[in-house]
């Protein structure tokens, strides 16, 4: 036997589902904000940014930072096997983009 719902049942269930979804989204955003706050605290001391921090900072995915970013002039470098970046270099790169110097692939 299958479950059946009446319109009254759905009216009672839907708001609860919507509220649950909203709370989940709020929790996700709060965690993302805390990660950004932690990055800012760490970077205030001049620390190098790792790939996830760079990706969050510029609004791209981790994979783009290491795979496509260098071809667009993203100022990252390797320390051993890890990619790193300085916030000041990223700020300068972003300022150049805002000033109309659009990111074009760099010929290899």
N, C-alpha and C positions, 0 to 999 in steps of 0.2 A: 504494500500500500504506500502510495506517495503522500507527501505532506500537502495540505491545501491551506491557503491563507485567504482570509477575507480582507476587504479594504480596510476595516478597522484594525486588523492585525498588522497590516503593512504600515499604517499611520503610527502605530506604537513602536514598530521596529526601526523604521527608516530614520527617525530623528536620532535614535541611539547610535546607529551605524554612522551617520553623518558626524555626530559629536565625537565618536571614537576616531574617525578618520582625521578630523581636525586636530584632536589632541596628539595623534601620531605625527602629523605634519609639524605641529608646534614643537614637539620634542626633537624632531630631526633638525629643524631650523635652530633651535637652542644649542644643540650639539655642534652644528656648523659654526655658529657665532662664537662659541667657546673655543673651538679650534683656531679661529681667526684671532681671537684675543690672545691666546697662548702664543701664536706666531708673532704677534706684535710685541708681546713682552720679551720673547726670546730675541727678536731682531733688534730691539732697542739697545741691546748690548753689543750689536755688531756681528751676530752669528750669521753663518751662511745658511741659506734656505735649501732644503732638500726638494725633491721633485713634487711630492704632494703639496708642500707649502707654496711652491712656485705656481702649481696648477690652480690652487685655490685663489692665490693673489691675482692672477691674470684671467681667471674665469675659464680655464680650459681643462681638458682631461689630462691625466698624468701621461698617458701614451703620446699625446700631441706634443707635450713639452720635450720629450726625448727624441721622438721620431721626426716630427715636422718642424718644431720650433727653431732648431738651428738653421734650417733652410730659409727661414723668415727673419733671420738676424737676432733671434732670442739670445740674450747674453747669458748663456749657461756654459759651464766648463766642467771637466771631469777631475775629480780628486780620487785617484785610484780607479775603482770601477763605479763610483757614484757620481751622479750629476749634482752640481751645486750652483747657486747664483747669489749675487749680492742684491739686496733690496734696492740700493741706490742705482745699480745698473738697470734693473727692471723698471724703476721709475723713469729713468732717462729714456729707455726704449719706448715705454708707454707714452711719454710726453711727445716724443718724435712722431708717434702714430697719430696722436691727437692734433698735432700741428700740421697734419696733412701729408706727412711722409708715409704713405701707405706701405704696409708690409708686402714686399714682392719677394718671390723666391730668389735666393742668391744662386747664381750660376756656379756649378761645381767645377 
